[in-house]
Amino acid sequence: MRKTQKSLTYDVIESVAGSQQTYPEESTVVVDGGYLLRRVIWPQHGSYSDVYSTYVTYVQKHHGTNNVVIVFDGYSDAPSTKGMEQNRRAMKLQSQRSCSQMICLLQSIKKDS
């Protein structure tokens, strides 16, 4: 699979939307639920209702519209572009660690000689 280029998608959206600060009337806003999980701070010792209210307040404050769809997407175990990219990054990091360990080992052997 080819490496993804999310920046290209952003460039296309930016060229269409420009620096628009408000949504056109009758717009529907799609929000990534995973993004919300990282952005919204849950109330400590809060009930389900408290957490729900916090999410609703956040979405209303940042999107200012009643037409909001929050999508929690998942990925199957089948190979995907996202999975391939995660594996590529993991291998790159693993490779850097292996090289660092090898250099340290060679320097240690050189000192002992």
N, C-alpha and C positions, 0 to 999 in steps of 0.2 A: 504494500500500500504506500501511496505517496504521503509525504509529510504535509500536514495541514498548514494553511496560512490564514489564520483568523483575521489578521490585519487586512486582508483583501476584502473580507466580508464587511468589516468596519468601514473601509474606504467607500464601498458601494453605498452603504446606509448613510454615511456622512454626506456623500455627494447628492443624495436625494433629499435628506432631511435638513442639511445645512446646520446652522447653529440655532435652530428653532428652539425656543425656551418653553413653549407650551404645545400641547397636543391639539390638533384640529378637532372641532366638535365632532361628536359621533365616532371618535377613535376608540379602538380597543388596544389596550396596552398588555403585552405578554411579558411576565416577569419570571425569571428563573427562580424556582423555589430553593434550589441549592444556594443561590446567592443570598436569599433572605435568611437562610439558616446561619450564614456567616455574618450577616450585617446586623440583624435584630438581636438586641441583648435581652435575654429572658429575665423576667422578674425573679429575684431570689425567693424561694419558697412559695412561688405563685401557683395558682390553680390553672387548670386547662383554660378556663375562661380568661384569666389574667394574661396568659401567653397569647391567646387568640386576639384579645383586645390590643395587645402590644403590636402584633403583626398588622392588624387592620389600621391602626394609627400610623404606623410606619409607611404602609403602602399609600394611604390617603395623603399623608404629608408630602411624600416624594413624587407621587404620580397624579394627584389632584383630579382624579376621574373616577366615576362609578363603574366604568367598563374596564375592569382589570381581570386578567386571567393569570393565575399563578400555576406554573407547570413544574411538577416534580417528575423529571424523567429518569429513567434507569437504563442500564445497558445489559444486554444479554451476555451469556458466556461466549457467544460466537465472536470471531475476530472482528474488530472494529478499528476505525482510524484512530479513535481516542486511545484504545488499548495499545495499539502499535506505537503511538507517540510516547505513552507512559513507559513502555518497555525500552524504547530507544533511549529515553532520558536515564532510566535506571542502569542500562548497560554503559552509558557514557560515564556516569558517576562511579560505577563499579570499576571501569577501566582506569579512571583517574586514581582511584584508591590503590589498585594493583600496581600501577606504575610507581606511585609514591612509596609503596612498601618495597618494591624491587630496588629502587634507588637507595633506600635506607639499608637494605640488606647488602647491596654491593659496596656501599661506603663502609659498612661494618666489617666486611671481609677484607677490604683494602687496608683498614686500620690494623687489623689483626696480622696482616702479612709483613 
